[in-house]
C-alpha cells in the first residue's frame, strides 16, 4: 500500500521543482535562506532514495512531464546511471550546503543560496534529461550559475578566474548548440532514443559530433583544454570549488557518455579510442606533475582534478574499445573522485580559514591542531591515490583489469605511474602537517561542522570501496551501457 | 555460520576497534588508553590460542565477503597463517608494554597508539589473508599506518625519512598491484592454495608467469628490505624505539618476508617456481643481501643504524631458506620468522633503553655500559649471540637447518654464505659486547635519567628480558612439542609439501 504510493509519486519531477522553489523562497526570505537551502537538499536526498526504490522494483523508466510525449513534450528518463549521478549530487549537495552554512558571510549568503539552489536544479535536470536540447539548456544554466558562484568571494583573483570560466563555458555551450542544430536539421529530432535510430554517417552528423564533443571536452577540462580549470577552481570559495570539481565537470562527462553510447556509436572507429587514450594519458601525467610542484594547496587539488579527468577518459577509451569492465571502472572512478575531491576542497577551505593562507610548507602541525581535517584529507587522499580499501582502489582495479584484458600496456603504465604521482602530492601535503614552521602565524577557530562535513565525505569515498557489488548492480539497472559492451 | 567462522574477523577487529577509540581520547586519558591497548591484545591472544588448538585438531576457520564479482576478501587461519599471527600478537603484547613505558607522558600519545594499533590490525590481517587480494589490501594499510609512526617526532629529518619510506613502499605496492591484477586476468583466481594455483596456465603463459613472479617478489622485497630495495630501512630508524621494534621484528619487514613465502609456496608452488628457474636467482639475491647488510653494519657507529643493517641481512635468511628447494631448508627459513623476530626485538629494546636511560646512541659511547645497566645488557648479549648463531640460542637452529637443507638439495655454496655471514655478524656484534662488558665506563653518561628502582623503568626492562628468554628457550627446547619449530614441522607437512 505505502510502497505503491511511493512508487506512484513522480519524485523525479520534484528533484527539479523543489530546488527551484527553494531558490525562489531563499531569495524572498533572506532571513531563512540557510534553513531553506539545507532542508531542500536533504529533501532531495530522500527523493533520490525513493527513486532508487522505484527503480529497483520497476526498472528504468520514462516520465512524460504533463503527459506530452516526445518530440513535443519533455521526457525525463531514469536508469541506474542517472540515479547514481542524482544520488551523488544530493549527497555532495547536502555536504556543501551544511558547510556553506558556516562558511559564508551574511552578504555573501544572500546571493549564495538562491544561485546555489538553481544550480542544483540545473544539475538534477541535466541528469534526468533524455534529449540533446535539454542537455544544452541545463548545461547553460549550470554554467551561468557556477560562474556567478565562482565570483562570490569577490577578490580580484576570483573575478578573473570567474570571467575566464564564464567565457569558456559559454564557448563550450555554443559549440554544443551548433551541433544540436545540425542534428535537428539533419534528422528531425532532439530525442536521443529517436535520433539513435535514424542517425547516419553523413557530413552533418560528423560535424555535429565534432562540435558537440569539442564543446563538452572543453567543459570537462580534458588536456589540453584544461587551462581554465586551475585558476577557476582554486580561487572559488571552498564549497563552490568542491562542487565544481565533484559535479559540474562530471555533468559534461556524463553527457558525453550518453551521446557516445547511444548516438555517436555508429560513427565510432579505432581512432577515437586512440584519441581519448592519448589525451587521457597526457592529462594524468601532466596534471599530476603540475599538482606535485604546486606550493599552494588549492592549486594542488585543482591540478589533481585535471589528472583525474584523464583517468576517466582512459576508462572511456577502453570502454569504446569494447572492454565491458571499463564501464565499471569509469563509473567507480567518477563516484569516488567526486566524493574524495569535494572532501579535499572543503579541507583546503578549512586550512585557508585557519591560518589565512594555503601555503603547503607552512601548514604547521595541522595533524595535531586540526586532527579531523587532517584525517579527512588523508582518507580522501587514499581514495584519490587509489589505495585499498577505497572507492578509488576499486576503480583503479577495474581500470587495470580492463587495460590488461586489452593488452594495453601504455594505459597500464600510465595508471600505475599516475597513482604514484598522486601519492607524491598527497603525502607531500600530509608530511608537512606534522612539521613545525618557523613562521609565526595566528590561527582562527574552525566550526566543528566544517570539519565534520569533509570527514563524512571522505569516509564515504572510502566506503564505496566496500559496497562495489550492490552499487554496481544498481548502476546497471536499465542497462545504461547497452550499446557498447555488455554489463559485466 | 558458526562462532568459529567469525573468529578470524574478531581477531582483526580486536585491535581495530581499540584503535578507533584511542584516536578520540584526549592526551590525559592515560589509564583508559592503556586499558584499551591491553584489553585489545588480551582478546587477541585468547582468540589466537583458541585457534592454535583448533587448527592442531584439524578445525577450519574462514570468513569471506564479496569485494567485487568473483573476488572475495577472505580471512583464513591455516597453520602458517596462525604461525605469523601468533608471532605478531605475542611480540605486539610485549612491544605495547614497552611503548607505554617509553612514550606515555610524551606528546600525542593518542595518535601514536591509535596508529600503533592500526599497524597491528594490518599485520594480523596480512597473516590471516586467504588470498592475494586480501593480502594486498592489508599490506597497503600497513604501509599507510606505519607512516605516521615513522614521522611521529615531526622533525624535518623524520619527515624526510617518512617520504623515503613511502617512495619505496608505494612503488613496491604498485608493482604488487600490477602483478596481482595480471595474475587475476590470467587465472581468474587469487586464492592461496597448497602447492600453488598457477599450474593451470603454466603451458601457455610461462613467460608472463616469470614476469609476474618478479613483480610480486619486488613488491614484497621492498618491505623485506631485499638488496637493492632496502634503502628506506636504515633511514627509518629516526622513529621512536618501539616503532623500530615494530618495523624490524613484528610487522613491516616481516610482512614482506611473509609475502614472499606465500608467493613461493601458495601462489606458485615450490615445484613450479623451481621449474620456471626462479628459485636460484632468488637464493642468489638473498645471499647478496645477507652479505651486503652485514658488511654495511660493520661500519655503522650509530647503534640503531647498525641494527637496521643487521635486519636487512637477517631477514634474507628467511628468503634464502625458502629459495633453497627442499623441506629442511624451508623449515629453516620459516622458523627464522620467529627467531629473527624475538632476537631483533630484544636488540632494539636494548638500544631504546640505552637511549632513553643514558642518552647513549652510538656504539662508541657504550664502554662499560653493562655495569650501569646489567640486565638490559644481558638480554642484549643473548640477542647478539643468537644473531651470530651461537648454540643453544634460537639463531643457531636456523643456521643449522639452512645448512642441512642446502646440503640436502646439493647447493653447497650456501654453506659458504652462512659461514661468511656468521663471521661478519660476529664482527659487528662482538665489539659491542666487548666494550659493554669489559671496558671501563665513562665518568658521566650523555643524558642520564635516574629511575628510582633498578637500572631503568620496569616497563622498559621487562620486555627485553622476556624476549631474550624466548630467544634462549626457542633454541634450548627446540625439540619439544611446544616449540615454534614443532609448529613449523606441522606447517611444512600440511601446507607446503
Interface residues (C-beta under 8 A of the other chain):
Chain A: X365 X367 X368 X371 X382 X387 X388 X389 X394 X396 X397 X398 X400 X401 X404 X405 X412 X416 X419 X420 X423 X427 X428 X430 X431 X432 X434 X435 X436 X468 X469 X472 X488
Chain B: X23 X66 X67 X68 X69 X107 X108 X111 X136 X137 X140 X141 X144 X147 X148 X151 X152 X154 X155 X156 X158 X159 X162 X163 X166 X170 X171 X173 X174 X177 X178 X181 X182 X184 X185
